[in-house]
Amino acid sequence: MFYSNDQYRINKVWVDDAHVWAETTNGWKAGYPFKQWRNLANATQEQRQNFFLSRYGIHWPELDEDLNFEGMFADAGLCKRSDGENAIFYQA
């Protein structure tokens, strides 16, 4: 488990039939089942695949849904939440 001053970079985000997944450069993988969010649960697979990445999360503009990377990894028990929720980030 890391502390709030550690940072990890996202290198991959993908969706399957039931989940959205993210992976860090150090190999951590975390995912959320779509059923946890009504907008994602009711979306088509095409809508679920239509996301973009910001520095700290995943965004589905058509569905008006946003997920934070650090929240995904904290909920998976891989880290503690930091004060700013920005310890896990994406950089193009």
N, CA, C and O atoms as a CHARMM CRD file, in Angstrom:
* protein
*
  368
    1    1 MET  N      0.84700  -1.17400   0.00000 PROA 1      0.00000
    2    1 MET  CA     0.00000   0.00000   0.00000 PROA 1      0.00000
    3    1 MET  C      0.88800   1.23100   0.00000 PROA 1      0.00000
    4    1 MET  O      1.92900   1.25700   0.65500 PROA 1      0.00000
    5    2 PHE  N      0.47000   2.25100  -0.73900 PROA 2      0.00000
    6    2 PHE  CA     1.29300   3.45300  -0.79200 PROA 2      0.00000
    7    2 PHE  C      0.68200   4.56500   0.03000 PROA 2      0.00000
    8    2 PHE  O     -0.47500   4.49100   0.44200 PROA 2      0.00000
    9    3 TYR  N      1.46500   5.58400   0.26000 PROA 3      0.00000
   10    3 TYR  CA     1.01000   6.75000   1.00500 PROA 3      0.00000
   11    3 TYR  C      0.74100   7.89100   0.04500 PROA 3      0.00000
   12    3 TYR  O      1.07000   7.79500  -1.13700 PROA 3      0.00000
   13    4 SER  N      0.15900   8.94700   0.52500 PROA 4      0.00000
   14    4 SER  CA    -0.32000  10.01400  -0.34000 PROA 4      0.00000
   15    4 SER  C      0.77800  10.71000  -1.13600 PROA 4      0.00000
   16    4 SER  O      0.46500  11.36800  -2.12800 PROA 4      0.00000
   17    5 ASN  N      2.04900  10.59900  -0.75200 PROA 5      0.00000
   18    5 ASN  CA     3.08800  11.27000  -1.52500 PROA 5      0.00000
   19    5 ASN  C      3.62000  10.38600  -2.65500 PROA 5      0.00000
   20    5 ASN  O      4.42300  10.85900  -3.46000 PROA 5      0.00000
   21    6 ASP  N      3.20600   9.13200  -2.74400 PROA 6      0.00000
   22    6 ASP  CA     3.57400   8.26400  -3.85200 PROA 6      0.00000
   23    6 ASP  C      2.62400   8.51600  -5.01500 PROA 6      0.00000
   24    6 ASP  O      1.45200   8.83200  -4.81200 PROA 6      0.00000
   25    7 GLN  N      3.13500   8.37300  -6.23600 PROA 7      0.00000
   26    7 GLN  CA     2.29300   8.53600  -7.41600 PROA 7      0.00000
   27    7 GLN  C      2.52800   7.38000  -8.37100 PROA 7      0.00000
   28    7 GLN  O      3.64700   6.88200  -8.50000 PROA 7      0.00000
   29    8 TYR  N      1.47400   6.96300  -9.03200 PROA 8      0.00000
   30    8 TYR  CA     1.52800   5.87600  -9.99300 PROA 8      0.00000
   31    8 TYR  C      0.78800   6.29900 -11.25400 PROA 8      0.00000
   32    8 TYR  O     -0.27100   6.92300 -11.18000 PROA 8      0.00000
   33    9 ARG  N      1.34400   5.96000 -12.40500 PROA 9      0.00000
   34    9 ARG  CA     0.78700   6.39000 -13.68400 PROA 9      0.00000
   35    9 ARG  C     -0.03200   5.26700 -14.31900 PROA 9      0.00000
   36    9 ARG  O      0.37200   4.10400 -14.32200 PROA 9      0.00000
   37   10 ILE  N     -1.17400   5.64000 -14.84700 PROA 10     0.00000
   38   10 ILE  CA    -2.03600   4.72600 -15.60100 PROA 10     0.00000
   39   10 ILE  C     -1.43300   4.52000 -16.98400 PROA 10     0.00000
   40   10 ILE  O     -1.06000   5.48700 -17.65000 PROA 10     0.00000
   41   11 ASN  N     -1.33500   3.27200 -17.41800 PROA 11     0.00000
   42   11 ASN  CA    -0.83600   3.02500 -18.76500 PROA 11     0.00000
   43   11 ASN  C     -1.87400   2.36500 -19.67100 PROA 11     0.00000
   44   11 ASN  O     -1.65900   2.24900 -20.87700 PROA 11     0.00000
   45   12 LYS  N     -3.00600   1.92700 -19.09000 PROA 12     0.00000
   46   12 LYS  CA    -4.01400   1.25100 -19.90400 PROA 12     0.00000
   47   12 LYS  C     -5.37200   1.34000 -19.22400 PROA 12     0.00000
   48   12 LYS  O     -5.48000   1.17000 -18.01000 PROA 12     0.00000
   49   13 VAL  N     -6.40500   1.60600 -20.01300 PROA 13     0.00000
   50   13 VAL  CA    -7.79900   1.57400 -19.54900 PROA 13     0.00000
   51   13 VAL  C     -8.60800   0.85300 -20.61600 PROA 13     0.00000
   52   13 VAL  O     -8.43800   1.10700 -21.80900 PROA 13     0.00000
   53   14 TRP  N     -9.49100  -0.04900 -20.18600 PROA 14     0.00000
   54   14 TRP  CA   -10.31200  -0.79200 -21.14000 PROA 14     0.00000
   55   14 TRP  C    -11.62200  -1.19900 -20.48200 PROA 14     0.00000
   56   14 TRP  O    -11.76500  -1.15600 -19.26000 PROA 14     0.00000
   57   15 VAL  N    -12.56900  -1.59300 -21.31600 PROA 15     0.00000
   58   15 VAL  CA   -13.85500  -2.10600 -20.84100 PROA 15     0.00000
   59   15 VAL  C    -14.06600  -3.49100 -21.41500 PROA 15     0.00000
   60   15 VAL  O    -13.60600  -3.80200 -22.51400 PROA 15     0.00000
   61   16 ASP  N    -14.77400  -4.32500 -20.65100 PROA 16     0.00000
   62   16 ASP  CA   -15.24100  -5.60400 -21.17000 PROA 16     0.00000
   63   16 ASP  C    -16.75900  -5.58400 -21.08100 PROA 16     0.00000
   64   16 ASP  O    -17.35100  -4.51000 -20.97600 PROA 16     0.00000
   65   17 ASP  N    -17.39000  -6.71900 -21.11900 PROA 17     0.00000
   66   17 ASP  CA   -18.85300  -6.74400 -21.10100 PROA 17     0.00000
   67   17 ASP  C    -19.46000  -6.29300 -19.77800 PROA 17     0.00000
   68   17 ASP  O    -20.61700  -5.87200 -19.74600 PROA 17     0.00000
   69   18 ALA  N    -18.70500  -6.37100 -18.69200 PROA 18     0.00000
   70   18 ALA  CA   -19.28300  -6.09200 -17.38400 PROA 18     0.00000
   71   18 ALA  C    -18.50400  -5.09500 -16.52400 PROA 18     0.00000
   72   18 ALA  O    -19.00000  -4.67000 -15.48100 PROA 18     0.00000
   73   19 HSD  N    -17.28700  -4.71400 -16.94400 PROA 19     0.00000
   74   19 HSD  CA   -16.42100  -3.89000 -16.09400 PROA 19     0.00000
   75   19 HSD  C    -15.67200  -2.82300 -16.88900 PROA 19     0.00000
   76   19 HSD  O    -15.52700  -2.91100 -18.10800 PROA 19     0.00000
   77   20 VAL  N    -15.20800  -1.82800 -16.16700 PROA 20     0.00000
   78   20 VAL  CA   -14.18600  -0.91600 -16.66300 PROA 20     0.00000
   79   20 VAL  C    -12.93000  -1.21700 -15.84600 PROA 20     0.00000
   80   20 VAL  O    -13.00200  -1.40600 -14.63200 PROA 20     0.00000
   81   21 TRP  N    -11.78200  -1.26000 -16.52100 PROA 21     0.00000
   82   21 TRP  CA   -10.52100  -1.63300 -15.89600 PROA 21     0.00000
   83   21 TRP  C     -9.46400  -0.56500 -16.12800 PROA 21     0.00000
   84   21 TRP  O     -9.50600   0.16400 -17.11900 PROA 21     0.00000
   85   22 ALA  N     -8.52300  -0.48200 -15.20700 PROA 22     0.00000
   86   22 ALA  CA    -7.35500   0.38900 -15.36900 PROA 22     0.00000
   87   22 ALA  C     -6.13700  -0.35200 -14.84500 PROA 22     0.00000
   88   22 ALA  O     -6.23000  -1.15000 -13.91300 PROA 22     0.00000
   89   23 GLU  N     -4.99800  -0.07500 -15.45900 PROA 23     0.00000
   90   23 GLU  CA    -3.74500  -0.70600 -15.05800 PROA 23     0.00000
   91   23 GLU  C     -2.67300   0.37400 -14.92600 PROA 23     0.00000
   92   23 GLU  O     -2.58400   1.27700 -15.75700 PROA 23     0.00000
   93   24 THR  N     -1.86000   0.27200 -13.87200 PROA 24     0.00000
   94   24 THR  CA    -0.75700   1.21000 -13.67400 PROA 24     0.00000
   95   24 THR  C      0.52400   0.64600 -14.28200 PROA 24     0.00000
   96   24 THR  O      0.60500  -0.53700 -14.61200 PROA 24     0.00000
   97   25 THR  N      1.50700   1.50600 -14.42100 PROA 25     0.00000
   98   25 THR  CA     2.78200   1.08300 -15.00000 PROA 25     0.00000
   99   25 THR  C      3.49500   0.06000 -14.12500 PROA 25     0.00000
  100   25 THR  O      4.34500  -0.67900 -14.62100 PROA 25     0.00000
  101   26 ASN  N      3.16800  -0.00100 -12.82700 PROA 26     0.00000
  102   26 ASN  CA     3.78800  -1.00600 -11.95900 PROA 26     0.00000
  103   26 ASN  C      2.98100  -2.30200 -11.90400 PROA 26     0.00000
  104   26 ASN  O      3.28600  -3.18500 -11.10300 PROA 26     0.00000
  105   27 GLY  N      1.94500  -2.42700 -12.75500 PROA 27     0.00000
  106   27 GLY  CA     1.21000  -3.67700 -12.87900 PROA 27     0.00000
  107   27 GLY  C     -0.04600  -3.82000 -12.04500 PROA 27     0.00000
  108   27 GLY  O     -0.71100  -4.85400 -12.12100 PROA 27     0.00000
  109   28 TRP  N     -0.39600  -2.81200 -11.24700 PROA 28     0.00000
  110   28 TRP  CA    -1.65900  -2.90700 -10.50900 PROA 28     0.00000
  111   28 TRP  C     -2.81700  -2.83700 -11.49100 PROA 28     0.00000
  112   28 TRP  O     -2.78200  -2.06000 -12.44500 PROA 28     0.00000
  113   29 LYS  N     -3.85600  -3.65800 -11.25600 PROA 29     0.00000
  114   29 LYS  CA    -5.08300  -3.62700 -12.04400 PROA 29     0.00000
  115   29 LYS  C     -6.25500  -3.48100 -11.09200 PROA 29     0.00000
  116   29 LYS  O     -6.32500  -4.14400 -10.05700 PROA 29     0.00000
  117   30 ALA  N     -7.16800  -2.60400 -11.46100 PROA 30     0.00000
  118   30 ALA  CA    -8.38300  -2.41700 -10.66500 PROA 30     0.00000
  119   30 ALA  C     -9.54100  -2.20700 -11.62300 PROA 30     0.00000
  120   30 ALA  O     -9.36800  -1.69000 -12.72700 PROA 30     0.00000
  121   31 GLY  N    -10.72100  -2.61500 -11.18700 PROA 31     0.00000
  122   31 GLY  CA   -11.89400  -2.44900 -12.03200 PROA 31     0.00000
  123   31 GLY  C    -13.14500  -2.22800 -11.21600 PROA 31     0.00000
  124   31 GLY  O    -13.20000  -2.51500 -10.02000 PROA 31     0.00000
  125   32 TYR  N    -14.13500  -1.71800 -11.88900 PROA 32     0.00000
  126   32 TYR  CA   -15.45700  -1.53800 -11.30300 PROA 32     0.00000
  127   32 TYR  C    -16.46900  -2.25100 -12.19200 PROA 32     0.00000
  128   32 TYR  O    -16.38500  -2.16000 -13.41700 PROA 32     0.00000
  129   33 PRO  N    -17.41800  -2.95400 -11.59800 PROA 33     0.00000
  130   33 PRO  CA   -18.51200  -3.49700 -12.40900 PROA 33     0.00000
  131   33 PRO  C    -19.45200  -2.36400 -12.82000 PROA 33     0.00000
  132   33 PRO  O    -19.74800  -1.47300 -12.02300 PROA 33     0.00000
  133   34 PHE  N    -19.90500  -2.40400 -14.03400 PROA 34     0.00000
  134   34 PHE  CA   -20.81000  -1.37000 -14.52300 PROA 34     0.00000
  135   34 PHE  C    -22.07500  -1.27000 -13.68000 PROA 34     0.00000
  136   34 PHE  O    -22.66200  -0.19400 -13.56300 PROA 34     0.00000
  137   35 LYS  N    -22.49200  -2.37800 -13.09800 PROA 35     0.00000
  138   35 LYS  CA   -23.75500  -2.37100 -12.33700 PROA 35     0.00000
  139   35 LYS  C    -23.70900  -1.42700 -11.13400 PROA 35     0.00000
  140   35 LYS  O    -24.75400  -1.12200 -10.56000 PROA 35     0.00000
  141   36 GLN  N    -22.52900  -0.96200 -10.74200 PROA 36     0.00000
  142   36 GLN  CA   -22.43000  -0.01300  -9.62100 PROA 36     0.00000
  143   36 GLN  C    -22.91800   1.38200  -9.99200 PROA 36     0.00000
  144   36 GLN  O    -23.20600   2.18800  -9.10800 PROA 36     0.00000
  145   37 TRP  N    -23.01600   1.67900 -11.28500 PROA 37     0.00000
  146   37 TRP  CA   -23.46100   2.99300 -11.73900 PROA 37     0.00000
  147   37 TRP  C    -24.57800   2.81100 -12.74300 PROA 37     0.00000
  148   37 TRP  O    -24.40800   2.14500 -13.76400 PROA 37     0.00000
  149   38 ARG  N    -25.71200   3.40200 -12.45200 PROA 38     0.00000
  150   38 ARG  CA   -26.90500   3.23900 -13.27800 PROA 38     0.00000
  151   38 ARG  C    -26.63800   3.62200 -14.73200 PROA 38     0.00000
  152   38 ARG  O    -27.03400   2.89600 -15.64400 PROA 38     0.00000
  153   39 ASN  N    -25.96800   4.75600 -14.95600 PROA 39     0.00000
  154   39 ASN  CA   -25.71400   5.19800 -16.33400 PROA 39     0.00000
  155   39 ASN  C    -24.87100   4.18200 -17.10600 PROA 39     0.00000
  156   39 ASN  O    -25.13200   3.91900 -18.28000 PROA 39     0.00000
  157   40 LEU  N    -23.87600   3.62100 -16.45500 PROA 40     0.00000
  158   40 LEU  CA   -23.03800   2.62500 -17.11700 PROA 40     0.00000
  159   40 LEU  C    -23.75200   1.28400 -17.25200 PROA 40     0.00000
  160   40 LEU  O    -23.58600   0.59000 -18.25500 PROA 40     0.00000
  161   41 ALA  N    -24.53500   0.92000 -16.25800 PROA 41     0.00000
  162   41 ALA  CA   -25.27700  -0.34700 -16.30500 PROA 41     0.00000
  163   41 ALA  C    -26.28300  -0.36000 -17.44900 PROA 41     0.00000
  164   41 ALA  O    -26.49300  -1.39300 -18.08500 PROA 41     0.00000
  165   42 ASN  N    -26.90400   0.78600 -17.70900 PROA 42     0.00000
  166   42 ASN  CA   -27.93300   0.87200 -18.74400 PROA 42     0.00000
  167   42 ASN  C    -27.38700   1.23800 -20.11700 PROA 42     0.00000
  168   42 ASN  O    -28.15100   1.32200 -21.07800 PROA 42     0.00000
  169   43 ALA  N    -26.10400   1.45500 -20.22500 PROA 43     0.00000
  170   43 ALA  CA   -25.49200   1.87100 -21.49400 PROA 43     0.00000
  171   43 ALA  C    -25.24700   0.68000 -22.40600 PROA 43     0.00000
  172   43 ALA  O    -25.16200  -0.46400 -21.95900 PROA 43     0.00000
  173   44 THR  N    -25.13700   0.97300 -23.68500 PROA 44     0.00000
  174   44 THR  CA   -24.73700  -0.05400 -24.64300 PROA 44     0.00000
  175   44 THR  C    -23.22500  -0.24000 -24.54900 PROA 44     0.00000
  176   44 THR  O    -22.52500   0.59600 -23.97800 PROA 44     0.00000
  177   45 GLN  N    -22.73200  -1.32600 -25.10500 PROA 45     0.00000
  178   45 GLN  CA   -21.29000  -1.55700 -25.11100 PROA 45     0.00000
  179   45 GLN  C    -20.58100  -0.44100 -25.89600 PROA 45     0.00000
  180   45 GLN  O    -19.49700  -0.00100 -25.51300 PROA 45     0.00000
  181   46 GLU  N    -21.18100  -0.00300 -26.96200 PROA 46     0.00000
  182   46 GLU  CA   -20.59800   1.09900 -27.74500 PROA 46     0.00000
  183   46 GLU  C    -20.48200   2.37100 -26.89800 PROA 46     0.00000
  184   46 GLU  O    -19.45400   3.04700 -26.94000 PROA 46     0.00000
  185   47 GLN  N    -21.51800   2.69900 -26.13600 PROA 47     0.00000
  186   47 GLN  CA   -21.47200   3.87400 -25.26800 PROA 47     0.00000
  187   47 GLN  C    -20.40200   3.71800 -24.19000 PROA 47     0.00000
  188   47 GLN  O    -19.70600   4.68000 -23.86200 PROA 47     0.00000
  189   48 ARG  N    -20.26800   2.52200 -23.64500 PROA 48     0.00000
  190   48 ARG  CA   -19.26000   2.28200 -22.60700 PROA 48     0.00000
  191   48 ARG  C    -17.84300   2.43900 -23.15100 PROA 48     0.00000
  192   48 ARG  O    -16.93800   2.85800 -22.43000 PROA 48     0.00000
  193   49 GLN  N    -17.65800   2.10700 -24.41200 PROA 49     0.00000
  194   49 GLN  CA   -16.33500   2.21200 -25.01800 PROA 49     0.00000
  195   49 GLN  C    -16.00600   3.63800 -25.46000 PROA 49     0.00000
  196   49 GLN  O    -14.86800   3.92800 -25.82700 PROA 49     0.00000
  197   50 ASN  N    -16.98300   4.50900 -25.42500 PROA 50     0.00000
  198   50 ASN  CA   -16.80700   5.89600 -25.84600 PROA 50     0.00000
  199   50 ASN  C    -16.43700   6.76100 -24.63200 PROA 50     0.00000
  200   50 ASN  O    -17.23300   7.57500 -24.16500 PROA 50     0.00000
  201   51 PHE  N    -15.21300   6.56500 -24.13800 PROA 51     0.00000
  202   51 PHE  CA   -14.73700   7.32600 -22.98600 PROA 51     0.00000
  203   51 PHE  C    -13.46500   8.07200 -23.35700 PROA 51     0.00000
  204   51 PHE  O    -12.83400   7.78000 -24.37300 PROA 51     0.00000
  205   52 PHE  N    -13.09900   9.03300 -22.52400 PROA 52     0.00000
  206   52 PHE  CA   -11.79400   9.65500 -22.67600 PROA 52     0.00000
  207   52 PHE  C    -11.15800   9.75300 -21.30600 PROA 52     0.00000
  208   52 PHE  O    -11.84000   9.70200 -20.28200 PROA 52     0.00000
  209   53 LEU  N     -9.84700   9.89300 -21.30100 PROA 53     0.00000
  210   53 LEU  CA    -9.09300   9.94400 -20.06200 PROA 53     0.00000
  211   53 LEU  C     -8.63900  11.36400 -19.79000 PROA 53     0.00000
  212   53 LEU  O     -8.11300  12.04700 -20.66800 PROA 53     0.00000
  213   54 SER  N     -8.84900  11.79100 -18.56900 PROA 54     0.00000
  214   54 SER  CA    -8.26500  13.05100 -18.10800 PROA 54     0.00000
  215   54 SER  C     -7.09000  12.68000 -17.20500 PROA 54     0.00000
  216   54 SER  O     -6.77700  11.49800 -17.06300 PROA 54     0.00000
  217   55 ARG  N     -6.46800  13.61900 -16.62200 PROA 55     0.00000
  218   55 ARG  CA    -5.30600  13.33700 -15.78000 PROA 55     0.00000
  219   55 ARG  C     -5.65200  12.39500 -14.62500 PROA 55     0.00000
  220   55 ARG  O     -4.84000  11.54100 -14.27000 PROA 55     0.00000
  221   56 TYR  N     -6.83700  12.53600 -14.03600 PROA 56     0.00000
  222   56 TYR  CA    -7.16000  11.76500 -12.83600 PROA 56     0.00000
  223   56 TYR  C     -8.36600  10.84500 -12.95900 PROA 56     0.00000
  224   56 TYR  O     -8.82300  10.30000 -11.95400 PROA 56     0.00000
  225   57 GLY  N     -8.89000  10.66000 -14.16000 PROA 57     0.00000
  226   57 GLY  CA   -10.05300   9.79100 -14.24200 PROA 57     0.00000
  227   57 GLY  C    -10.50800   9.45400 -15.64000 PROA 57     0.00000
  228   57 GLY  O     -9.88200   9.81500 -16.63700 PROA 57     0.00000
  229   58 ILE  N    -11.62300   8.74700 -15.67500 PROA 58     0.00000
  230   58 ILE  CA   -12.25700   8.27900 -16.90100 PROA 58     0.00000
  231   58 ILE  C    -13.58300   9.01900 -17.03600 PROA 58     0.00000
  232   58 ILE  O    -14.32300   9.15900 -16.06200 PROA 58     0.00000
  233   59 HSD  N    -13.87900   9.49000 -18.23900 PROA 59     0.00000
  234   59 HSD  CA   -15.08900  10.27900 -18.45900 PROA 59     0.00000
  235   59 HSD  C    -15.86700   9.74100 -19.65500 PROA 59     0.00000
  236   59 HSD  O    -15.30000   9.46200 -20.71100 PROA 59     0.00000
  237   60 TRP  N    -17.17400   9.60200 -19.46500 PROA 60     0.00000
  238   60 TRP  CA   -18.09700   9.21000 -20.51900 PROA 60     0.00000
  239   60 TRP  C    -19.01000  10.40600 -20.77200 PROA 60     0.00000
  240   60 TRP  O    -20.03100  10.54300 -20.09800 PROA 60     0.00000
  241   61 PRO  N    -18.67100  11.27200 -21.72300 PROA 61     0.00000
  242   61 PRO  CA   -19.47100  12.48200 -21.92700 PROA 61     0.00000
  243   61 PRO  C    -20.91700  12.19000 -22.31000 PROA 61     0.00000
  244   61 PRO  O    -21.82900  12.87500 -21.84600 PROA 61     0.00000
  245   62 GLU  N    -21.13500  11.18900 -23.14300 PROA 62     0.00000
  246   62 GLU  CA   -22.49600  10.85600 -23.57700 PROA 62     0.00000
  247   62 GLU  C    -23.35100  10.35900 -22.40800 PROA 62     0.00000
  248   62 GLU  O    -24.56600  10.55700 -22.39300 PROA 62     0.00000
  249   63 LEU  N    -22.71600   9.72300 -21.44300 PROA 63     0.00000
  250   63 LEU  CA   -23.43700   9.15300 -20.30300 PROA 63     0.00000
  251   63 LEU  C    -23.41000  10.05200 -19.06900 PROA 63     0.00000
  252   63 LEU  O    -24.08000   9.76200 -18.07800 PROA 63     0.00000
  253   64 ASP  N    -22.64700  11.12900 -19.12000 PROA 64     0.00000
  254   64 ASP  CA   -22.47400  12.04000 -17.99300 PROA 64     0.00000
  255   64 ASP  C    -22.00000  11.28000 -16.75600 PROA 64     0.00000
  256   64 ASP  O    -22.56900  11.40600 -15.67200 PROA 64     0.00000
  257   65 GLU  N    -20.94200  10.48700 -16.94600 PROA 65     0.00000
  258   65 GLU  CA   -20.38100   9.66600 -15.85700 PROA 65     0.00000
  259   65 GLU  C    -18.87800   9.89300 -15.78400 PROA 65     0.00000
  260   65 GLU  O    -18.20500  10.02700 -16.80600 PROA 65     0.00000
  261   66 ASP  N    -18.36400   9.93500 -14.55800 PROA 66     0.00000
  262   66 ASP  CA   -16.93900  10.13200 -14.31000 PROA 66     0.00000
  263   66 ASP  C    -16.49200   9.20100 -13.19200 PROA 66     0.00000
  264   66 ASP  O    -17.18200   9.04600 -12.18400 PROA 66     0.00000
  265   67 LEU  N    -15.31900   8.57600 -13.38300 PROA 67     0.00000
  266   67 LEU  CA   -14.73300   7.73400 -12.34800 PROA 67     0.00000
  267   67 LEU  C    -13.29900   8.20300 -12.09000 PROA 67     0.00000
  268   67 LEU  O    -12.56500   8.52700 -13.02300 PROA 67     0.00000
  269   68 ASN  N    -12.91800   8.23300 -10.83000 PROA 68     0.00000
  270   68 ASN  CA   -11.58600   8.66300 -10.42400 PROA 68     0.00000
  271   68 ASN  C    -10.66600   7.45200 -10.30700 PROA 68     0.00000
  272   68 ASN  O    -11.03900   6.44100  -9.71200 PROA 68     0.00000
  273   69 PHE  N     -9.44800   7.55500 -10.88100 PROA 69     0.00000
  274   69 PHE  CA    -8.50400   6.44200 -10.82100 PROA 69     0.00000
  275   69 PHE  C     -8.16700   6.05500  -9.38200 PROA 69     0.00000
  276   69 PHE  O     -8.20200   4.87700  -9.02700 PROA 69     0.00000
  277   70 GLU  N     -7.84600   7.03000  -8.57200 PROA 70     0.00000
  278   70 GLU  CA    -7.45000   6.69900  -7.20200 PROA 70     0.00000
  279   70 GLU  C     -8.57500   5.99100  -6.45900 PROA 70     0.00000
  280   70 GLU  O     -8.31700   5.07700  -5.67600 PROA 70     0.00000
  281   71 GLY  N     -9.80900   6.39800  -6.69100 PROA 71     0.00000
  282   71 GLY  CA   -10.94200   5.72700  -6.06800 PROA 71     0.00000
  283   71 GLY  C    -11.02900   4.26400  -6.47200 PROA 71     0.00000
  284   71 GLY  O    -11.31900   3.40500  -5.63900 PROA 71     0.00000
  285   72 MET  N    -10.78000   3.97700  -7.74400 PROA 72     0.00000
  286   72 MET  CA   -10.80600   2.58100  -8.21800 PROA 72     0.00000
  287   72 MET  C     -9.78500   1.73500  -7.46900 PROA 72     0.00000
  288   72 MET  O    -10.09800   0.64100  -6.99800 PROA 72     0.00000
  289   73 PHE  N     -8.56300   2.24900  -7.36200 PROA 73     0.00000
  290   73 PHE  CA    -7.49200   1.47500  -6.74200 PROA 73     0.00000
  291   73 PHE  C     -7.63700   1.42000  -5.22700 PROA 73     0.00000
  292   73 PHE  O     -7.25000   0.42600  -4.61100 PROA 73     0.00000
  293   74 ALA  N     -8.18200   2.45900  -4.61600 PROA 74     0.00000
  294   74 ALA  CA    -8.44100   2.43100  -3.17400 PROA 74     0.00000
  295   74 ALA  C     -9.54400   1.42000  -2.86500 PROA 74     0.00000
  296   74 ALA  O     -9.42700   0.64900  -1.91300 PROA 74     0.00000
  297   75 ASP  N    -10.60600   1.41700  -3.65600 PROA 75     0.00000
  298   75 ASP  CA   -11.69900   0.46600  -3.43900 PROA 75     0.00000
  299   75 ASP  C    -11.24100  -0.97300  -3.65600 PROA 75     0.00000
  300   75 ASP  O    -11.81100  -1.89700  -3.07400 PROA 75     0.00000
  301   76 ALA  N    -10.22200  -1.17200  -4.48300 PROA 76     0.00000
  302   76 ALA  CA    -9.66700  -2.51300  -4.71100 PROA 76     0.00000
  303   76 ALA  C     -8.67300  -2.90700  -3.61600 PROA 76     0.00000
  304   76 ALA  O     -8.15300  -4.02200  -3.63500 PROA 76     0.00000
  305   77 GLY  N     -8.40200  -2.01100  -2.66300 PROA 77     0.00000
  306   77 GLY  CA    -7.48900  -2.30700  -1.56200 PROA 77     0.00000
  307   77 GLY  C     -6.02100  -2.19100  -1.92800 PROA 77     0.00000
  308   77 GLY  O     -5.16400  -2.70200  -1.20800 PROA 77     0.00000
  309   78 LEU  N     -5.71500  -1.52500  -3.04000 PROA 78     0.00000
  310   78 LEU  CA    -4.32900  -1.41200  -3.48100 PROA 78     0.00000
  311   78 LEU  C     -3.63400  -0.14600  -2.99000 PROA 78     0.00000
  312   78 LEU  O     -2.41200  -0.03500  -3.09100 PROA 78     0.00000
  313   79 CYS  N     -4.39200   0.80300  -2.46400 PROA 79     0.00000
  314   79 CYS  CA    -3.80700   2.04600  -1.97400 PROA 79     0.00000
  315   79 CYS  C     -4.75200   2.69800  -0.97900 PROA 79     0.00000
  316   79 CYS  O     -5.89800   2.28000  -0.81300 PROA 79     0.00000
  317   80 LYS  N     -4.24500   3.72500  -0.32500 PROA 80     0.00000
  318   80 LYS  CA    -5.07400   4.56800   0.53500 PROA 80     0.00000
  319   80 LYS  C     -5.41000   5.82300  -0.25000 PROA 80     0.00000
  320   80 LYS  O     -4.62300   6.27100  -1.08400 PROA 80     0.00000
  321   81 ARG  N     -6.57000   6.38400   0.01600 PROA 81     0.00000
  322   81 ARG  CA    -6.93900   7.63900  -0.63800 PROA 81     0.00000
  323   81 ARG  C     -6.06400   8.76900  -0.09600 PROA 81     0.00000
  324   81 ARG  O     -5.78700   8.84700   1.10100 PROA 81     0.00000
  325   82 SER  N     -5.63800   9.63600  -1.00700 PROA 82     0.00000
  326   82 SER  CA    -4.87800  10.80900  -0.59700 PROA 82     0.00000
  327   82 SER  C     -5.84200  11.97600  -0.42900 PROA 82     0.00000
  328   82 SER  O     -7.00700  11.89200  -0.81800 PROA 82     0.00000
  329   83 ASP  N     -5.35100  13.05600   0.14700 PROA 83     0.00000
  330   83 ASP  CA    -6.20900  14.22000   0.34800 PROA 83     0.00000
  331   83 ASP  C     -6.74000  14.78600  -0.95900 PROA 83     0.00000
  332   83 ASP  O     -7.88800  15.22300  -1.03000 PROA 83     0.00000
  333   84 GLY  N     -5.91000  14.78000  -1.98900 PROA 84     0.00000
  334   84 GLY  CA    -6.32100  15.35700  -3.26600 PROA 84     0.00000
  335   84 GLY  C     -6.81700  14.33900  -4.26400 PROA 84     0.00000
  336   84 GLY  O     -7.20700  14.71700  -5.36800 PROA 84     0.00000
  337   85 GLU  N     -6.82000  13.05700  -3.92400 PROA 85     0.00000
  338   85 GLU  CA    -7.20800  11.97800  -4.82600 PROA 85     0.00000
  339   85 GLU  C     -6.50300  12.08500  -6.17200 PROA 85     0.00000
  340   85 GLU  O     -7.13400  11.95500  -7.22100 PROA 85     0.00000
  341   86 ASN  N     -5.19400  12.32100  -6.14300 PROA 86     0.00000
  342   86 ASN  CA    -4.45500  12.45200  -7.38900 PROA 86     0.00000
  343   86 ASN  C     -3.15800  11.65600  -7.39300 PROA 86     0.00000
  344   86 ASN  O     -2.24000  11.96400  -8.15300 PROA 86     0.00000
  345   87 ALA  N     -3.07900  10.64100  -6.55500 PROA 87     0.00000
  346   87 ALA  CA    -1.86800   9.82700  -6.49200 PROA 87     0.00000
  347   87 ALA  C     -1.75400   8.87500  -7.68000 PROA 87     0.00000
  348   87 ALA  O     -0.65900   8.40600  -7.98900 PROA 87     0.00000
  349   88 ILE  N     -2.85100   8.59000  -8.33900 PROA 88     0.00000
  350   88 ILE  CA    -2.83500   7.74700  -9.53200 PROA 88     0.00000
  351   88 ILE  C     -3.33000   8.60800 -10.67800 PROA 88     0.00000
  352   88 ILE  O     -4.42200   9.17300 -10.61000 PROA 88     0.00000
  353   89 PHE  N     -2.52900   8.71200 -11.73400 PROA 89     0.00000
  354   89 PHE  CA    -2.84300   9.66000 -12.78800 PROA 89     0.00000
  355   89 PHE  C     -2.53300   9.09200 -14.16300 PROA 89     0.00000
  356   89 PHE  O     -1.79900   8.11400 -14.30500 PROA 89     0.00000
  357   90 TYR  N     -3.11100   9.73100 -15.16900 PROA 90     0.00000
  358   90 TYR  CA    -2.85600   9.39300 -16.56600 PROA 90     0.00000
  359   90 TYR  C     -2.11000  10.54900 -17.20500 PROA 90     0.00000
  360   90 TYR  O     -2.43200  11.71300 -16.97100 PROA 90     0.00000
  361   91 GLN  N     -1.13100  10.22800 -17.99900 PROA 91     0.00000
  362   91 GLN  CA    -0.40700  11.24600 -18.75500 PROA 91     0.00000
  363   91 GLN  C     -0.18800  10.72400 -20.16000 PROA 91     0.00000
  364   91 GLN  O      0.45200   9.69100 -20.35300 PROA 91     0.00000
  365   92 ALA  N     -0.71300  11.43100 -21.13100 PROA 92     0.00000
  366   92 ALA  CA    -0.59600  11.01100 -22.53900 PROA 92     0.00000
  367   92 ALA  C      0.83400  11.11600 -23.03200 PROA 92     0.00000
  368   92 ALA  O      1.11200  10.80400 -24.19000 PROA 92     0.00000
